[in-house]
Amino acid sequence: MAYMSKEGYENMVAELHRLEAIEMPKASAAIAEARDKGDLSENSEYDAAKEAQANLAIRINALKTQIADAKIVDKSRLSTDAVQLLSKVEMTNLGNKAKMSYTIVSANEANLREGKISIETPIAQALLNHKVGDEVEVKVPNGILKLKIENISY
């Protein structure tokens, strides 16, 4: 079971629909076009189109599995007492005094540009279950990162 936000779930459903309704017919058309070009034994365009279709089918099946296993988290039932999935955590890096803010999301919702980090990352794992004011240490490739939790919200 994979816990995620309603937005993340809806994005996965939309992507599945796009892949099935738009991308799969394009892939089938590409195969048909390549097939019309003659001998299939030496037709690299045909092989590439078949491979693209197979990769698309794998992605579609993976999305279907993720959607079937998804459990949507109701934000209204969450508490800001401690860091958990879907928490927006504002913190200070005690080493350089830099302010940071991340929302902890499921792995398939992670997007660093949007400030969303996977619950599986070392930073998220270190923050889980900690409260405002807590200082946590995170082991990162460059050493140990010391963070102070300033605020938890949704």
Buried (B, 14 or more C-beta within 10 A) or exposed (E): EBBBBEEBBEBBEEBBEEBBEEBBEEBEEBBEEBBEEEEEEEBEBBBEBBEBBEEBEEBBEEBEEBBEEBEEBEEEEBEBEBBBBBBBBBBBBBEEEEEBEBBBBBEBBBEEEEEBBBBEBEBBBBBBEBEBEBEBEBEEEEEEBEBBBBEBEB
